[in-house]
Amino acid sequence: MSEVENLVIVGSGPAGYTAAIYAARAQLNPIIYEGSVTAGGALMNTTEVENFPGFVDGIMGPDLMDAMRKQAKRFGANLITDDIVEMDLSGPVKVLKDGSGNTIKANSVILAMGSAYREIGLENEKRLSGRGVSWCATCDGFFFRDQVIAVVGGGDSAVEEATFLTKFASKVVLIHRRDSLRASKIMAERAFANPKIEMLWNTEVIDVLGADKVEALSLKNTVTGEVSKRDFTGLFVAIGHDPRNELVKGQITLDAEGYVVVENGSTRTNLTGVFACGDVQDSTYRQAVTAAGTGCMAALDAERWLAANHLH
């Protein structure tokens, strides 16, 4: 591809697909690199999404992504199921390389790479994903009504997840490998005051047990080394998120946690013609609907920028 494209969107999920829908309807002929494995984003790993507006009975994460994808395609977005492996965003014309060896030049780029939930790294954690193992209490908490569930982590997000889950679960056990929480004082006090939350200190999860759904956890005491087993029907992993920023490190301004920094009230980054949306720039909300909202913003920002610079 030697000609210069108007817009390349890197990443899919609700942010990337929504950006593609808006950009395609604005006749920008966007190219969207969905990712070879990560196409559809984090929602591909969730079961039912019950909080996306407009779906009274909920919708499966993959079905929602498939619908958004088809919508983008309908308006003429060029969807490529491949990865961008390299980007040079410094010049007026951005140069991207994909996994098949193609070089793409573009006047503007929207970053929608998302973020990845940090995993404990256990084989059975992956195998039982969606069958009792979850990384998102807001998404899946409802399915664990009156059950005893475990939350792994010690920061604000873990305490927030545990507190939220007490709405549904009969008991939530917060498992932390140290003897005190990293969470802010107010969050920690909230957890200690909640009668449904039990703290399990100096403990790490070394295996997730169950044939086709979570039945128990194998636990190890980090001080004594003692191994024990305890029954749980759910495991929520809340040990943080990592924004997928590998491609833009050193080019784009990132915050201390590695999220892309955007101008307040916009999706503009520190580089002209480069915009960011979805979880790669959002460490606060991380919801499908907010990602879609920022995808819309990024497409509008890109469209206006291209028009102002007489590039479209």
TIDREN-710835 format. One line per field, with one value per residue (C-alpha): residue number from 1; residue in one letter; x, y, z. Coordinates in Angstrom, 3 decimals, decimal comma. Example, Ala and Ser with C-alpha at 12.3 -4.5 7.8 and 13.67 -1.06 7.14 Angstrom:
2
k <- c(1 / 2)
r <- c(A / S)
px <- c(12,300 / 13,670)
py <- c(-4,500 / -1,060)
pz <- c(7,800 / 7,140)
This chain:
312
k <- c(1 / 2 / 3 / 4 / 5 / 6 / 7 / 8 / 9 / 10 / 11 / 12 / 13 / 14 / 15 / 16 / 17 / 18 / 19 / 20 / 21 / 22 / 23 / 24 / 25 / 26 / 27 / 28 / 29 / 30 / 31 / 32 / 33 / 34 / 35 / 36 / 37 / 38 / 39 / 40 / 41 / 42 / 43 / 44 / 45 / 46 / 47 / 48 / 49 / 50 / 51 / 52 / 53 / 54 / 55 / 56 / 57 / 58 / 59 / 60 / 61 / 62 / 63 / 64 / 65 / 66 / 67 / 68 / 69 / 70 / 71 / 72 / 73 / 74 / 75 / 76 / 77 / 78 / 79 / 80 / 81 / 82 / 83 / 84 / 85 / 86 / 87 / 88 / 89 / 90 / 91 / 92 / 93 / 94 / 95 / 96 / 97 / 98 / 99 / 100 / 101 / 102 / 103 / 104 / 105 / 106 / 107 / 108 / 109 / 110 / 111 / 112 / 113 / 114 / 115 / 116 / 117 / 118 / 119 / 120 / 121 / 122 / 123 / 124 / 125 / 126 / 127 / 128 / 129 / 130 / 131 / 132 / 133 / 134 / 135 / 136 / 137 / 138 / 139 / 140 / 141 / 142 / 143 / 144 / 145 / 146 / 147 / 148 / 149 / 150 / 151 / 152 / 153 / 154 / 155 / 156 / 157 / 158 / 159 / 160 / 161 / 162 / 163 / 164 / 165 / 166 / 167 / 168 / 169 / 170 / 171 / 172 / 173 / 174 / 175 / 176 / 177 / 178 / 179 / 180 / 181 / 182 / 183 / 184 / 185 / 186 / 187 / 188 / 189 / 190 / 191 / 192 / 193 / 194 / 195 / 196 / 197 / 198 / 199 / 200 / 201 / 202 / 203 / 204 / 205 / 206 / 207 / 208 / 209 / 210 / 211 / 212 / 213 / 214 / 215 / 216 / 217 / 218 / 219 / 220 / 221 / 222 / 223 / 224 / 225 / 226 / 227 / 228 / 229 / 230 / 231 / 232 / 233 / 234 / 235 / 236 / 237 / 238 / 239 / 240 / 241 / 242 / 243 / 244 / 245 / 246 / 247 / 248 / 249 / 250 / 251 / 252 / 253 / 254 / 255 / 256 / 257 / 258 / 259 / 260 / 261 / 262 / 263 / 264 / 265 / 266 / 267 / 268 / 269 / 270 / 271 / 272 / 273 / 274 / 275 / 276 / 277 / 278 / 279 / 280 / 281 / 282 / 283 / 284 / 285 / 286 / 287 / 288 / 289 / 290 / 291 / 292 / 293 / 294 / 295 / 296 / 297 / 298 / 299 / 300 / 301 / 302 / 303 / 304 / 305 / 306 / 307 / 308 / 309 / 310 / 311 / 312)
r <- c(M / S / E / V / E / N / L / V / I / V / G / S / G / P / A / G / Y / T / A / A / I / Y / A / A / R / A / Q / L / N / P / I / I / Y / E / G / S / V / T / A / G / G / A / L / M / N / T / T / E / V / E / N / F / P / G / F / V / D / G / I / M / G / P / D / L / M / D / A / M / R / K / Q / A / K / R / F / G / A / N / L / I / T / D / D / I / V / E / M / D / L / S / G / P / V / K / V / L / K / D / G / S / G / N / T / I / K / A / N / S / V / I / L / A / M / G / S / A / Y / R / E / I / G / L / E / N / E / K / R / L / S / G / R / G / V / S / W / C / A / T / C / D / G / F / F / F / R / D / Q / V / I / A / V / V / G / G / G / D / S / A / V / E / E / A / T / F / L / T / K / F / A / S / K / V / V / L / I / H / R / R / D / S / L / R / A / S / K / I / M / A / E / R / A / F / A / N / P / K / I / E / M / L / W / N / T / E / V / I / D / V / L / G / A / D / K / V / E / A / L / S / L / K / N / T / V / T / G / E / V / S / K / R / D / F / T / G / L / F / V / A / I / G / H / D / P / R / N / E / L / V / K / G / Q / I / T / L / D / A / E / G / Y / V / V / V / E / N / G / S / T / R / T / N / L / T / G / V / F / A / C / G / D / V / Q / D / S / T / Y / R / Q / A / V / T / A / A / G / T / G / C / M / A / A / L / D / A / E / R / W / L / A / A / N / H / L / H)
px <- c(0,000 / 1,903 / -0,919 / -1,504 / -4,677 / -6,899 / -7,107 / -5,882 / -7,498 / -5,272 / -7,285 / -10,912 / -13,313 / -16,123 / -13,728 / -12,097 / -15,309 / -17,270 / -14,473 / -14,657 / -18,448 / -18,241 / -15,203 / -16,718 / -19,988 / -17,950 / -16,508 / -12,966 / -12,543 / -10,816 / -8,662 / -9,097 / -6,501 / -8,526 / -5,654 / -5,082 / -5,831 / -7,284 / -9,991 / -13,074 / -11,062 / -11,674 / -15,404 / -14,580 / -13,681 / -16,900 / -20,100 / -23,226 / -23,054 / -26,094 / -25,225 / -24,835 / -27,782 / -30,476 / -30,224 / -33,033 / -32,149 / -28,393 / -26,142 / -23,142 / -19,856 / -18,770 / -22,226 / -22,056 / -18,613 / -19,754 / -22,684 / -20,431 / -17,976 / -20,705 / -21,987 / -18,519 / -18,245 / -21,671 / -20,530 / -17,383 / -14,660 / -11,796 / -11,371 / -8,058 / -7,626 / -3,925 / -1,672 / 0,221 / 3,729 / 5,497 / 4,504 / 6,346 / 3,969 / 6,476 / 6,110 / 3,135 / 2,621 / 2,409 / 4,083 / 2,742 / 3,846 / 1,599 / 2,252 / 2,185 / 4,992 / 2,848 / 3,687 / 0,731 / 0,972 / -1,718 / -2,426 / -4,080 / -4,111 / -6,547 / -5,061 / -7,596 / -5,339 / -7,193 / -5,790 / -5,265 / -6,304 / -3,283 / -3,545 / -2,147 / -0,614 / -2,111 / -3,040 / -6,420 / -7,168 / -7,225 / -9,071 / -11,894 / -12,173 / -15,892 / -16,668 / -16,169 / -12,956 / -13,511 / -11,543 / -14,555 / -16,970 / -19,135 / -19,549 / -20,067 / -20,925 / -24,621 / -24,092 / -22,700 / -25,776 / -25,630 / -22,285 / -18,943 / -16,378 / -12,732 / -11,143 / -7,379 / -5,528 / -4,765 / -5,156 / -8,099 / -9,497 / -9,503 / -11,270 / -13,719 / -14,475 / -14,866 / -17,176 / -19,268 / -19,530 / -21,025 / -24,239 / -24,606 / -22,408 / -23,163 / -19,473 / -16,420 / -12,931 / -10,233 / -6,971 / -3,778 / -0,188 / 0,913 / -0,314 / -1,783 / -3,671 / -2,095 / -5,511 / -6,215 / -7,222 / -10,857 / -11,239 / -9,526 / -11,708 / -14,790 / -13,695 / -12,873 / -16,280 / -18,170 / -19,450 / -19,559 / -15,843 / -13,273 / -9,560 / -7,122 / -3,650 / -0,249 / -1,905 / -1,536 / -3,596 / -1,463 / -4,181 / -7,828 / -9,649 / -12,688 / -13,505 / -15,700 / -16,305 / -14,547 / -15,051 / -12,097 / -8,768 / -5,408 / -3,826 / -0,312 / 0,677 / 3,459 / 5,026 / 4,890 / 4,679 / 1,721 / -0,637 / -4,387 / -7,574 / -10,756 / -14,087 / -15,171 / -17,482 / -16,006 / -12,605 / -12,237 / -8,708 / -8,085 / -4,333 / -4,414 / -4,535 / -1,822 / -2,617 / -1,386 / 1,096 / 4,097 / 3,771 / 3,749 / 6,158 / 8,746 / 6,574 / 3,346 / 3,114 / 2,040 / 1,026 / 2,758 / 0,646 / 1,355 / -1,966 / -1,932 / -2,424 / -5,118 / -6,011 / -8,797 / -12,205 / -10,767 / -8,953 / -5,912 / -2,500 / 0,782 / 1,359 / -0,626 / -2,967 / -2,828 / -5,890 / -6,585 / -9,782 / -10,991 / -9,093 / -5,613 / -6,319 / -8,836 / -7,669 / -10,852 / -14,041 / -13,108 / -16,668 / -17,856 / -20,163 / -17,483 / -15,038 / -17,643 / -18,196 / -14,516 / -14,345 / -17,013 / -15,054 / -11,804 / -13,431 / -14,978 / -11,674 / -9,802 / -12,397 / -12,254 / -8,459 / -8,226 / -10,695 / -8,898 / -5,612 / -7,210 / -6,262 / -9,759)
py <- c(0,000 / 3,042 / 5,608 / 7,429 / 6,350 / 8,830 / 6,803 / 3,545 / 2,204 / -0,137 / -2,563 / -3,581 / -4,153 / -1,665 / 1,310 / 0,319 / -0,901 / 2,202 / 4,422 / 2,424 / 2,836 / 6,617 / 7,038 / 4,878 / 6,812 / 10,017 / 8,590 / 8,364 / 4,792 / 3,678 / 0,582 / -1,230 / -3,721 / -5,955 / -8,102 / -11,730 / -13,211 / -10,251 / -9,352 / -8,219 / -7,273 / -8,236 / -8,786 / -11,944 / -13,502 / -12,557 / -14,510 / -12,430 / -8,640 / -7,388 / -3,714 / -2,593 / -0,243 / -1,459 / -5,190 / -5,930 / -9,614 / -9,103 / -10,157 / -12,452 / -10,517 / -12,184 / -11,566 / -7,866 / -7,602 / -9,505 / -7,105 / -4,035 / -5,552 / -6,171 / -2,641 / -1,192 / -3,411 / -2,343 / 1,280 / 0,384 / 0,017 / -2,160 / -4,820 / -6,645 / -9,556 / -9,059 / -7,331 / -4,088 / -5,003 / -1,677 / 1,997 / 5,206 / 7,993 / 10,840 / 12,373 / 13,987 / 10,665 / 7,744 / 4,506 / 1,164 / -2,391 / -5,420 / -9,065 / -10,042 / -7,647 / -4,883 / -1,221 / 1,151 / 4,926 / 7,085 / 10,717 / 9,827 / 6,905 / 5,896 / 3,745 / 1,233 / -1,581 / -2,007 / -3,420 / -6,921 / -8,247 / -9,497 / -13,216 / -15,269 / -17,456 / -20,855 / -23,358 / -24,137 / -20,437 / -20,112 / -23,401 / -22,441 / -18,862 / -18,096 / -21,208 / -19,678 / -17,761 / -14,098 / -10,859 / -8,580 / -8,434 / -5,806 / -8,158 / -11,459 / -10,886 / -11,377 / -15,033 / -15,864 / -15,210 / -16,892 / -18,539 / -18,502 / -16,842 / -15,842 / -12,582 / -12,489 / -9,202 / -6,518 / -3,197 / -0,850 / -2,810 / -6,071 / -4,431 / -2,747 / -6,070 / -7,864 / -5,156 / -5,201 / -8,998 / -8,972 / -7,758 / -11,211 / -13,735 / -15,213 / -14,798 / -13,262 / -14,317 / -11,799 / -13,653 / -11,622 / -12,833 / -10,256 / -9,431 / -6,021 / -4,461 / -2,106 / -0,512 / 3,050 / 3,462 / 4,263 / 1,207 / -1,087 / 0,128 / -0,481 / -4,076 / -4,693 / -3,340 / -5,593 / -8,709 / -10,692 / -10,217 / -12,546 / -11,788 / -14,565 / -13,110 / -14,416 / -16,729 / -17,337 / -19,414 / -22,159 / -24,057 / -23,834 / -27,134 / -28,430 / -30,611 / -28,244 / -25,451 / -24,009 / -26,202 / -25,382 / -23,608 / -24,959 / -22,402 / -21,914 / -19,979 / -17,588 / -17,653 / -21,338 / -22,883 / -24,984 / -26,055 / -26,389 / -26,778 / -24,763 / -24,959 / -22,020 / -21,828 / -18,612 / -16,978 / -13,294 / -12,237 / -8,557 / -8,111 / -5,224 / -4,387 / -3,778 / -1,380 / -2,772 / 0,027 / -1,912 / -0,369 / 3,235 / 3,251 / 5,966 / 7,789 / 8,608 / 10,169 / 7,518 / 7,966 / 6,233 / 3,104 / 2,962 / 4,317 / 6,652 / 10,248 / 12,159 / 15,850 / 16,536 / 16,204 / 14,839 / 11,810 / 13,749 / 12,439 / 14,384 / 13,595 / 15,405 / 13,172 / 10,425 / 9,750 / 7,148 / 5,518 / 2,649 / 0,900 / 1,808 / 5,339 / 4,571 / 3,275 / 4,409 / 3,084 / 0,230 / -0,536 / -1,595 / 1,411 / 3,951 / 2,373 / 2,709 / 6,339 / 7,216 / 5,334 / 7,709 / 10,691 / 9,526 / 9,160 / 12,635 / 14,122 / 12,451 / 13,550 / 17,175 / 17,129 / 15,753 / 18,390 / 21,251 / 20,169 / 19,759 / 16,080 / 14,878)
pz <- c(0,000 / -1,223 / -1,070 / 2,201 / 4,023 / 5,850 / 9,038 / 10,520 / 13,691 / 15,697 / 17,813 / 17,957 / 20,836 / 21,468 / 21,145 / 17,853 / 16,220 / 17,252 / 15,911 / 12,660 / 12,425 / 12,848 / 10,599 / 7,853 / 7,958 / 7,613 / 4,350 / 5,752 / 4,417 / 7,624 / 7,871 / 11,173 / 12,311 / 14,604 / 15,839 / 14,869 / 18,298 / 20,173 / 17,611 / 19,506 / 22,573 / 26,184 / 25,649 / 23,707 / 27,078 / 28,844 / 28,775 / 29,186 / 29,114 / 31,010 / 31,406 / 27,787 / 27,164 / 24,812 / 25,470 / 27,912 / 28,256 / 27,990 / 25,130 / 24,925 / 24,706 / 21,435 / 19,891 / 20,777 / 19,169 / 16,090 / 15,675 / 16,012 / 13,547 / 10,965 / 11,480 / 10,767 / 7,690 / 6,462 / 6,288 / 4,397 / 7,028 / 5,804 / 8,512 / 8,645 / 11,053 / 11,593 / 14,095 / 13,751 / 14,887 / 14,494 / 14,370 / 13,662 / 14,669 / 14,742 / 11,265 / 9,517 / 7,742 / 10,167 / 9,091 / 10,357 / 9,672 / 10,025 / 10,865 / 7,175 / 6,272 / 4,731 / 5,289 / 5,695 / 5,603 / 7,165 / 7,956 / 11,260 / 13,665 / 16,386 / 19,153 / 20,509 / 21,733 / 25,014 / 28,213 / 29,449 / 32,841 / 34,691 / 35,220 / 38,077 / 35,377 / 36,222 / 33,526 / 35,106 / 35,587 / 31,797 / 31,284 / 33,662 / 32,404 / 32,087 / 34,158 / 37,556 / 36,894 / 36,054 / 35,900 / 36,101 / 39,030 / 37,334 / 34,356 / 36,126 / 39,809 / 39,240 / 38,285 / 41,743 / 43,839 / 47,293 / 46,566 / 48,370 / 46,133 / 46,315 / 45,201 / 44,681 / 45,152 / 47,709 / 45,938 / 45,486 / 42,551 / 44,556 / 47,508 / 45,147 / 43,439 / 46,792 / 48,140 / 44,970 / 45,058 / 48,567 / 46,898 / 45,391 / 47,180 / 50,580 / 51,432 / 49,747 / 50,798 / 49,890 / 49,353 / 49,594 / 49,599 / 52,166 / 55,676 / 54,851 / 51,953 / 49,404 / 49,018 / 50,144 / 53,791 / 53,031 / 50,774 / 53,259 / 56,133 / 54,017 / 53,465 / 57,136 / 58,150 / 55,753 / 57,575 / 54,319 / 53,588 / 55,151 / 54,837 / 54,085 / 54,649 / 53,503 / 51,026 / 47,318 / 44,916 / 43,388 / 41,516 / 40,486 / 40,936 / 39,076 / 36,084 / 34,062 / 36,565 / 39,610 / 42,685 / 44,933 / 45,192 / 46,186 / 48,535 / 49,839 / 52,949 / 51,906 / 55,382 / 56,392 / 52,909 / 54,059 / 51,257 / 51,809 / 49,799 / 50,214 / 48,407 / 46,231 / 43,237 / 41,895 / 41,596 / 40,727 / 39,843 / 40,653 / 40,529 / 38,067 / 34,373 / 31,855 / 29,030 / 25,711 / 25,098 / 23,741 / 20,257 / 21,427 / 24,383 / 23,850 / 21,279 / 23,075 / 26,534 / 29,052 / 32,689 / 35,598 / 35,087 / 31,364 / 30,078 / 27,076 / 28,209 / 26,306 / 26,492 / 28,945 / 27,298 / 24,066 / 22,654 / 21,386 / 22,420 / 22,515 / 18,813 / 16,143 / 14,195 / 16,831 / 18,985 / 21,668 / 22,901 / 25,060 / 27,807 / 26,527 / 27,841 / 30,610 / 33,961 / 35,718 / 34,144 / 31,788 / 30,700 / 27,245 / 26,997 / 27,999 / 25,540 / 22,781 / 23,794 / 23,520 / 20,194 / 18,880 / 20,254 / 18,636 / 15,203 / 15,473 / 16,675 / 13,800 / 11,233 / 12,412 / 12,524 / 8,976 / 7,730 / 9,515 / 7,950 / 4,492 / 4,474 / 3,696)
